[in-house]
């Protein structure tokens, strides 16, 4: 192990999600999931191409969780088509990634999300994956996978945060 971490973080983690319909995705993450809008900016063509983000210009919307992590929704002006359907299982897609939100009450969150029309990959009831851990998986409007997790004993799971 290194004495000095290779990735010495200066702020909470940020995740970028490429999307097709920025308005729909912003609505979902801001109003359905309750993330806080931070900013919106245009990415000019030369920047998008230099960073290998897109062939043309794009728009990025930054959203923030209650703990300070950020999600960047990035929509190229020429967005690719969405697949006709998504596989049933998370790991049926190659290179799949998903967002995990560790929250206080998965069942309450599911109730509220179900009322807004969100459906869960894992069904309408939260699943106890092991004693003290409750989980539910869902997809955002463009098929990205989101995991909601409740740990009854967060300090045991993340003693580093105490």
N, C-alpha and C positions, 0 to 999 in steps of 0.2 A: 504494500500500500504506500502511496505517496505521502510525504509529510505535508505537502501543500496540495490541495485538491486541484486537479487539472481544470475543472470547471468551478471556479470560485464565484458562486452566484452573488450578484449585487442586489437583485430584486426577486420577487416570486416568479415562478415559471410562467411563460407565455406560450400559447399554442396557436398556430395558424391553421385555419380550415379553409381550403379552397371551396368556393360555392358558385352556384349558377345564378340563383335568384337572391340577390342581396337583401331586398326588402322583406321577403318571406323569412329568410334566415335571421335577419335582425329582429323581426317581430317575435319569432320563436325564442331566441336566446334572451332578449330583453324583456318581453312581456309575459311569455309563457314560463320560462325558467327563472326570471327575475334578476338577470344580470344587469349591472349598471352601465349605461352608455358612457363612453369616455370621449371618443373622437371619431371623425370620419375624414379620410384624406384620399386624394387621387395619387396614383402611382403612374408617372409618365412612362411612355413607351421605352425610352432609353434605359430607365431604371429597372423596369420590369424585365427587359431583355438581359441587362447586365447581371441581375440577380438570378436569372433563369426562372422567373416566376410565371411569365406569360409572354406570348408573341407580341401582344399589344398592351395598351394601357390597362389599368385595373383600379379598383377602389377597395380600400381597406377600412373596416369599421372595427374599432376596439371596444370590447366589453370587459367588465371587471366583476369578479366574484366578491362576496362579502369578506373574504380573507386576503384579497389583493392579487390573486392570480388573474391573468388576462387571456381572453380568447380574441384572436384577430380573425374576422371573417373577411376573406379576400376574394373578390369577384372580378375575373378578367372580363374585359368588354366583349370578347369573343369566347364565351364559355362553352365547354364541351357538353354533349348531351348526357343526360342521366341514363343509367341502365334501365331496361324495361322492368326488371324485378331484382330483388336482393335475395341472397341465399338465406336459408332459415337459421343457420348457425354462424356465430361470430367468426370463427376461424375457417370458414369455407372460402373466405376471400384471401388471396395472397397479400402479404404485407399489411394486414389489417391493423389499425390503431383505433383506440376508443378513449373517450374522456371518462374519467372517474370522478364523481362528486361525492365526497364523504360528508354526509349530512346528518342532522339530528334525528329525523323521523322519516324513514322511507315510506311507511304506510300512509302517513298524512300527505306527503308529497305526491304519492301515486293517486290518492283520492282527488287532489286538486288538479293534477295533470289529466286524469281520466275525464274530469268535468269539462276540460277544454278540448276534448276530442283526441288527445294523445293515446295511442295504443302501445302496449308493452310487448316486446318480443317474448318475455318470460310469462306472459299472461296477466290477468287483472289483479293477481295477488302477489305480494312480495314473497320472496323465497328465503328461508333460513338456510344459508349455505353450511353453517356449522353453528354450534351454540354461541350466541352473542353477536352474530353477524347476519344481517338481513340485506338482500340484494335484489335489484330489479334492473333489467336492460330495456332500453327503448331506442328509437331512431329519431333523429331530427328530420325536418321536412325534406332534406336531400339525401337521407339514408345513412348519415354518419351515426355511429353507435355511441350511446351514452349509458354509463353504468351509474346507478345510484346505490350507495352503500351506507349502511348504518352499523357502527361498531358500538356495542353497549359499553365497552371499556376502551375508549380512545387512547388513554395513557398507556395501556398495555400494548396497543398496536403501534403507537407512535410516541415512545418515551422521550424521543429527541425533542419533542415539542413542549415538554414540560419545563 
